[in-house]
Amino acid sequence: MIPPFRSPDRSPESPLTRRGFIATAAVGVVGVTTNPMTTTGAATGRAAEAAVEPAGSGARRIRIAQIGTAHSHAAGKMRAVRALPELFEVVGIAEPDPALGREAGRAPDSAYAGLEWLTPEAILGDPSVEVVVVETGLREAAATAMACVRAGKHVHLDKPGAADHRPFREMRREAERTGRTVQMGYMLRYNPAFELLFRAHREGWFGTLTEIDASMGKRADAGFFAELAGYPGHGMFELGCHLVDAVVHLAGVPGSVHAFGRAGGRAPAGVAENQMAVLEYPATLVTIRCNHDDPFGGAHRRFQVVGTRGAMEIQPLESGRGVLRLAEAREGFVRGDNALELPVPRGRYEGEFRDLARVIRGGPALAWSADHDIAVHATALRCAGVRVEG
């Protein structure tokens, strides 16, 4: 079983008040975290300060490029990188599919405006490029990431990372063997509410976890349903993987997974609009839902944990809002209900790239290991009803 996350730069005796946490999160909106003892993950505190050195401080900028524009997060990831000029120098973008390339560069406000369009071979062959952001379609993702790793590059690979488990596992092991960092694009890892959730669990505020209930859905249109038809496991794998990442982070690898799906008639034949998975652990039962026929999906997205000494609800997922319930007071949080309203940084993906820059500049490794990422990929497939071999 994968052990719970333990941040390498956290002091256990540091106090955390509710007001102090919110103030620290507010500072993060403008890009610098000054309190090294917050609840946030590996990119905060001393590590974050190393990663967010101001321009002109003498720290080198990291040369970075992107391959692919097909992923739904592709433009957002490029905007995030370009919003961090003190950390990254963007070399260019490659899109092997000419039609996708034309579409990506057409809009006047395109995230790629003014960038040089390159070939993947040019990016892989340029020894000055240290990091490649892989935003291809799912079928090409693992092979593209493997090519980057074998070319000596670090990789930011968007979720879920591969259509099949074996090439994903092989790529992550190759990166581990060669000392290349692969960062998976799970943005909830860097959301302040989830960072608080992870710390509370790590420090035992919840006692033994008995229940996790999570949901992430939306109202898909015909075009998106057609896209999901090309995914193994459809929406649960494509979108529910975010929830699986957090569940495995908290509870480890499940002993068994039971997947369910229902077709409502709007999606192509064989595609379930409404999916659910039940994960079994020795002391914990987990339910994960992914409903792509929910017109209020954004508002309904939630993550809830219940333990023998406390509980926490986050809803909507990326809002920073929720409730922390404690059987006893903890570092400024009172016994009973604590309403949460944590400021969320405007840059949805910038925390990921700040953390990646910290690692590449010589900081400690990411808090999410190859073992963790491999377990998440396999578990996400199982939650979507896909058999995992090997």
Secondary structure, 3 states (H helix, E strand, C coil): CCCCCCCCCCCCCCCCCHHHHHHHHHHHCCCCCCCCCCCCCCCCHHHHHHHCCCCCCCCCCEEEEEECCCCCCHHHHHHHHHCCCCCEEEEEEECCCHHHHHHHHHCCCCCCCCCCEECHHHHHCCCCCCEEEECCCHHHHHHHHHHHHHCCCEEEEECCCCCCHHHHHHHHHHHHHHCCCEEEECHHHHCHHHHHHHHHHHCCCCCCEEEEEEECCCECCHHHHHHHCCCCCHHHHHCCHHHHHHHHHHHCCCCEEEEEEECCCCCCCCCCCEEEEEEECCCCEEEEEEECECCCHHHHCEEEEEECCEEEEECCCCCCEEEEEECCCECCECCEEEEEECCCCCCCCHHHHHHHHHHHCCCCCCCCCHHHHHHHHHHHHHHCCCCCCC
